[in-house]
Amino acid sequence: MDTNLLSNYVLKAIDAYPYDLEETVENLNYALSYESDNAYALYLMGRLQAEQLGDYEKAKYYFAEALASKMDFAKVYPKYILVLIWNHDFDEAQKLIDFATTVRSIQKGELMVLQAQLFECQGAYKKALKTFKKSKLFVYNNSFISFIDSEITRVKNKIKPKKKKTSKKKKKNKKKSKKNNKND
């Protein structure tokens, strides 16, 4: 198979995703028919299955195949972990996070955010907050730091939901009603 033709199909699929799904699928099918273990085509097929079709089992299959083809393909890990979290495969997600930290060129900050989201899904909000805060040390752009700050705020709101402020008038009415009930 001519690698230029294969690359051309993969690049066309990348360019079309997510705006032209028909062209994306057509080019991915061509690419995978020429080389069934092309890591990038498998990765993009996994994203398509998860993000567009909501089929997490198929997405997991494609991501696993992409990693089997190329273990050091760093782009796959965050999307695969996210799909595992969405599918409530928490133990599997934790194992993949642990392994992904050993991969060269992986974005440690992004992995830590995924770790924090995993903790949050498991109800460990304090661990999630601690991990979100620690992840800020490993990111190097302001928009991602802003995203982490918003995640921290969201999780804090889960820990301590805001109480409704009662007016002084309502408090007086409550006291009066209690006195009246005692007098009766």
Number of C-alpha atoms within 10 A of each C-alpha: 7 7 11 9 13 21 15 13 23 24 18 17 27 17 13 16 17 15 9 11 14 13 18 23 17 13 22 25 19 17 26 19 12 16 14 15 18 20 23 25 28 27 26 23 24 28 26 21 19 23 15 11 11 15 16 19 15 17 26 22 16 26 27 20 19 26 21 13 16 15 15 17 18 16 14 25 27 20 20 26 26 19 24 22 21 16 16 14 14 17 12 13 24 18 11 16 20 13 11 22 15 11 15 11 12 18 17 19 21 18 21 22 23 24 24 27 23 27 19 17 15 13 13 14 20 15 16 26 23 12 20 25 18 15 21 21 11 14 17 10 9 10 10 14 19 12 12 21 15 12 19 20 12 12 20 15 11 13 12 8 9 8 6 6 6 8 8 9 8 10 11 11 11 12 11 12 12 11 11 10 9 8 7 5
